[in-house]
Amino acid sequence: MADVGIFVGTVYGNALLVAEEAQVILSRQGHKAKVYEDPRVQDWALYRSGYALIVTSTTGQGALPDSIVPLFEAIKTLGCHCELRYGLIALGDSTYENYCGGGKRFDALLREQGATRLGEVLTIDASEAPEPESVSNLWVEAWGRQLPAL
C-alpha cells in the first residue's frame, strides 16, 4: 500500500486531531502513514515523489499556523513537485473573510509546482463542525481508497 506523510499546521490542536484520526484510518486501510506535527523540509523530502496529506488550520487573515510556515516557505524554493500526489484538509471559520485561506494557499503552491491533487480539498467550517474529525473521517476513508497498492 502507499506510504503517506501527514503534514500538520495547527494552533489549538484541531488540525492535529484530524491528522491523528487520518493516520488511524489510513493504517487500517493498509497504508503506512506518519504524522509530522512540526514538519520540516527534511520530512517533506521523504514523500516528494510519493503521497502527502496536508492538514492545516487558518489563522488571522488567511495565514498558515506558525508550525507549518517554515515548511511552506521551504517548499517554495524546491521547485517542481511533479511526482507528488497529495490531499488537503483545510480547517477554518466561515465567519472570517479568508475562510480556509491557509489551506487554499498551500493547495495553490503545490499545484503551481506541478503536484497532482487526489480528490477535492476538504474544507471544514468550525462554526458548523465543532468536532472536525466527524467531518474529515469519511473524506479520509474515501481519499485512502484512491491510493494505490504498492
N, C-alpha and C positions, 0 to 999 in steps of 0.2 A: 504494500500500500504506500501512500505518499508520506513524505517527511515534511511536516509543516511547522514553520516558525510563526509563533503568535506574538506580535509586537504591540505593546500596550502604552497608551498615553492616558494617564489618569490623574485626577486631583483628589477626589473624595473616595475613590475606591470602586465606583460602579463599573468602570471600564475593566478594571482588573477582575472583578467578579464575573463579568460576561466572558472574559478571556479564559478564566479558570473553568467555567462551565463548558466553554467550547473545547478546551483540551480534553475534558472527560468524554464529551460526545465523540470527538474525532478518534480518540483512543478506542472507544467502544466499537467504532466502525472499522478498526484495524489499522488506522493510520498512526504514525509516530508524530506526536505533537509536543512542542515545548513552548512555555510561556516566558517571554522576556519582559519583565516589569519595568526595568530601566534599560531599554535596548541601546546597544552600542553598534557602531558600524561593523565591528568585528563579528557580532552576532548576525547581522543582516547578510554579511558576505557568505555565510554558510548556506543561505537559501536563495541567493541571487539567481541561480539557474534552476530554481525549483518552485516551491509553494510558500506563500506568506499570507497570513491573515492579520490585518491591522485592525485593532480595536482602540478607538480613541474618543475621548470626550472633547468638548469645545469649551474654551474659557473666554472671558472678556468679550471682545467684539469679533468673534470668529477665529480666535487664536488657538493654537495647539497647546496642550499642557506642557509645562517645563520638562517633564520626564521624557518626552519624545522629541522635543525641538532639536537637540543635538543630532539625533539620527536623521531627522528630516533635512537638516542643513547639510549633513554629510552626503546624503543620497543625491542632493542637487549636483554635487561635484563628481559623482561616479559615472555619469553618462548613461549610455544605453543599458536598459534592463530588458532587452528583447526576449530573453528566455524565462523571465519571471512570470508566474501565474499567481494571481492574488485575489483575495476577497477583502471587503472592507465593511466594518460596522462602525457607524458614527453615532455618538450619543450627543444629545443637545436638548435645548429647551425652546420650543417654538414661540414662546413669549418674547424671545430676543430676536433682534433684527437679523443676525447672521447665524440662523439655525443650522447646527451641524457644520459650521464653517471649517472647523479644524479637519474633520474627516474629508470634506469636499476638497480642501486644499491638498491633502495627501493623495487623494484619488487623482486629481488633476496632474500632480507632479509625476506620479507613476505612469499615467497614460502618455504624458509628454515624452517620457523616456522609453516608450515602446513596450511597456509591460502589458500583459493581457489580463483584464479583469474577468474572473469567472463569476457570472451572475451579476445582479444589480447591487448597488450599495444599499445596505440596510441602515435606515435612519431610525433612531429610537428617541421619541419625544418624552422627556422627563415629566412634562406636565400631564401626560396621558398614561405613562407607564412607570410608576414608582419603583417597580422591580424589573429592570431592563432585561434580565435573563429570561423572564417569562415571554418576552418578545423574541429575543435572539436565539433561543434554543432550537426552535423549529427551523429558522433560517440556516443555522449552522448544520443541522442534520441534512438539509437539502444541499447545502454547499459541499459538505463532505462527500455526498454521493456523486458529485461531479468529478472528484479527484480520481485519478486512475490507479489501478493496481500496479505496483512496481514489480 
